[in-house]
Amino acid sequence: MGLVRFVRYLVISKLSGSQSIDVLKLLGEGYTYREIANITGLRYAQVKGYILYAMNLYGSSAKVRAMIKYLMPIVEKIEPIVKDGWCLICNTKVDGMYSNPIQTHINTKHRDLVDAYERWVMFELYRTAIKT
């Protein structure tokens, strides 16, 4: 468990355009799993899966909810690099045998971009923490 791993997950999710960002944002706003499923149109199991994965990376639901409030305003400034299954950076159709081919592509082919965004998000988080 760790903040850096959690931030990396958020960065990759945002770059890929994953719905997990919407789920976690709503979780941070205080919605229940069922309410999030109704709002996003996702199945309850999908919502629970996204949240459990985040909790696995960072800790309890309360910790995830608390940190999301600080991280989402920063992470939302990142633009997705995948549109309609195509990577806008390397103009590659992103599909494959992996369970999450888009995230796998981003994490392997564009690791330098992920690393840079991860450092930027951490910097902004600490900068925000110092101001308060």
PATOR-840007 format. One record per residue (C-alpha): residue in one letter; residue number from 0; y, x, z. Coordinates in steps of 0.2 Angstrom, whole numbers, plus 2048, in hexadecimal, padded with zeros to 3 digits. Last residue first. Layout:
N
type a seq NUM c2 Y c1 X c3 Z
...
END
This chain:
132
type t seq 131 c2 87B c1 7F0 c3 814
type k seq 130 c2 882 c1 7FD c3 807
type i seq 129 c2 874 c1 80A c3 80B
type a seq 128 c2 867 c1 7FD c3 807
type t seq 127 c2 86E c1 7F9 c3 7F6
type r seq 126 c2 86E c1 80C c3 7F2
type y seq 125 c2 85C c1 80D c3 7F8
type l seq 124 c2 857 c1 7FF c3 7ED
type e seq 123 c2 861 c1 805 c3 7DE
type f seq 122 c2 859 c1 816 c3 7E0
type m seq 121 c2 848 c1 80E c3 7E1
type v seq 120 c2 84B c1 804 c3 7D2
type w seq 119 c2 851 c1 813 c3 7C8
type r seq 118 c2 842 c1 81E c3 7CD
type e seq 117 c2 836 c1 810 c3 7C7
type y seq 116 c2 840 c1 80D c3 7B7
type a seq 115 c2 83F c1 820 c3 7B3
type d seq 114 c2 82C c1 820 c3 7B7
type v seq 113 c2 829 c1 810 c3 7AC
type l seq 112 c2 833 c1 818 c3 79E
type d seq 111 c2 829 c1 828 c3 79F
type r seq 110 c2 818 c1 81E c3 7A0
type h seq 109 c2 81C c1 816 c3 78F
type k seq 108 c2 80B c1 818 c3 787
type t seq 107 c2 800 c1 817 c3 796
type n seq 106 c2 809 c1 80B c3 7A2
type i seq 105 c2 810 c1 801 c3 794
type h seq 104 c2 7FF c1 7FF c3 78B
type t seq 103 c2 7F6 c1 7FB c3 79B
type q seq 102 c2 803 c1 7EE c3 79F
type i seq 101 c2 801 c1 7E6 c3 78E
type p seq 100 c2 7EE c1 7E7 c3 78E
type n seq 99 c2 7EC c1 7DF c3 79E
type s seq 98 c2 7D9 c1 7DB c3 79F
type y seq 97 c2 7D6 c1 7EA c3 793
type m seq 96 c2 7CC c1 7E8 c3 783
type g seq 95 c2 7DB c1 7E8 c3 778
type d seq 94 c2 7EC c1 7E1 c3 773
type v seq 93 c2 7FD c1 7E8 c3 771
type k seq 92 c2 803 c1 7E8 c3 75F
type t seq 91 c2 80D c1 7F8 c3 75E
type n seq 90 c2 81F c1 7FA c3 759
type c seq 89 c2 821 c1 809 c3 764
type i seq 88 c2 830 c1 803 c3 76F
type l seq 87 c2 830 c1 7F0 c3 76B
type c seq 86 c2 81D c1 7EF c3 770
type w seq 85 c2 816 c1 7E0 c3 767
type g seq 84 c2 80D c1 7D1 c3 76F
type d seq 83 c2 81A c1 7C4 c3 76C
type k seq 82 c2 827 c1 7D0 c3 774
type v seq 81 c2 824 c1 7DF c3 77E
type i seq 80 c2 831 c1 7EB c3 785
type p seq 79 c2 837 c1 7DF c3 793
type e seq 78 c2 849 c1 7E2 c3 798
type i seq 77 c2 84D c1 7E9 c3 7AA
type k seq 76 c2 85C c1 7E1 c3 7B3
type e seq 75 c2 850 c1 7D5 c3 7BB
type v seq 74 c2 848 c1 7E4 c3 7C5
type i seq 73 c2 858 c1 7E7 c3 7CF
type p seq 72 c2 85C c1 7D5 c3 7D4
type m seq 71 c2 849 c1 7D3 c3 7D7
type l seq 70 c2 848 c1 7E2 c3 7E3
type y seq 69 c2 851 c1 7DC c3 7F2
type k seq 68 c2 84B c1 7CB c3 7F4
type i seq 67 c2 83A c1 7D1 c3 7EE
type m seq 66 c2 839 c1 7DC c3 7FD
type a seq 65 c2 839 c1 7CE c3 80A
type r seq 64 c2 82C c1 7C3 c3 800
type v seq 63 c2 821 c1 7D2 c3 7FE
type k seq 62 c2 822 c1 7D6 c3 811
type a seq 61 c2 81F c1 7C4 c3 816
type s seq 60 c2 810 c1 7C3 c3 80A
type s seq 59 c2 808 c1 7D2 c3 812
type g seq 58 c2 807 c1 7E3 c3 80B
type y seq 57 c2 80E c1 7ED c3 7FD
type l seq 56 c2 801 c1 7EF c3 7EF
type n seq 55 c2 7F4 c1 7E3 c3 7F5
type m seq 54 c2 802 c1 7D6 c3 7F9
type a seq 53 c2 807 c1 7D8 c3 7E6
type y seq 52 c2 7F5 c1 7D5 c3 7E1
type l seq 51 c2 7F4 c1 7C6 c3 7EC
type i seq 50 c2 804 c1 7BF c3 7E5
type y seq 49 c2 7FE c1 7C0 c3 7D3
type g seq 48 c2 7ED c1 7B9 c3 7D7
type k seq 47 c2 7F4 c1 7AA c3 7E1
type v seq 46 c2 7FF c1 7A6 c3 7D2
type q seq 45 c2 7F1 c1 7A7 c3 7C6
type a seq 44 c2 7E5 c1 79D c3 7D2
type y seq 43 c2 7F3 c1 78F c3 7D3
type r seq 42 c2 7F3 c1 78E c3 7C1
type l seq 41 c2 803 c1 792 c3 7B8
type g seq 40 c2 810 c1 785 c3 7B3
type t seq 39 c2 81E c1 790 c3 7BA
type i seq 38 c2 826 c1 782 c3 7C6
type n seq 37 c2 816 c1 77A c3 7CA
type a seq 36 c2 80C c1 78A c3 7CE
type i seq 35 c2 81B c1 790 c3 7D8
type e seq 34 c2 81B c1 780 c3 7E2
type r seq 33 c2 809 c1 782 c3 7E5
type y seq 32 c2 80B c1 794 c3 7EB
type t seq 31 c2 819 c1 790 c3 7F7
type y seq 30 c2 82B c1 793 c3 7F2
type g seq 29 c2 836 c1 79E c3 7FE
type e seq 28 c2 842 c1 7A6 c3 7F1
type g seq 27 c2 837 c1 7B6 c3 7F2
type l seq 26 c2 828 c1 7AC c3 7EC
type l seq 25 c2 832 c1 7A6 c3 7DE
type k seq 24 c2 836 c1 7B8 c3 7D9
type l seq 23 c2 824 c1 7BC c3 7DB
type v seq 22 c2 81E c1 7AF c3 7CF
type d seq 21 c2 82C c1 7B2 c3 7C2
type i seq 20 c2 828 c1 7C5 c3 7C2
type s seq 19 c2 815 c1 7C1 c3 7C1
type q seq 18 c2 819 c1 7B8 c3 7B0
type s seq 17 c2 817 c1 7C9 c3 7A8
type g seq 16 c2 825 c1 7CE c3 79C
type s seq 15 c2 81D c1 7DF c3 799
type l seq 14 c2 82C c1 7E9 c3 79F
type k seq 13 c2 82E c1 7DD c3 7AE
type s seq 12 c2 81C c1 7DF c3 7B3
type i seq 11 c2 81C c1 7F2 c3 7B1
type v seq 10 c2 82C c1 7F3 c3 7BC
type l seq 9 c2 825 c1 7E7 c3 7C9
type y seq 8 c2 815 c1 7F1 c3 7CA
type r seq 7 c2 81E c1 801 c3 7CB
type v seq 6 c2 829 c1 7FA c3 7DA
type f seq 5 c2 819 c1 7F5 c3 7E3
type r seq 4 c2 811 c1 806 c3 7E1
type v seq 3 c2 822 c1 80E c3 7E7
type l seq 2 c2 822 c1 802 c3 7F6
type g seq 1 c2 811 c1 806 c3 7FC
type m seq 0 c2 800 c1 800 c3 800
END
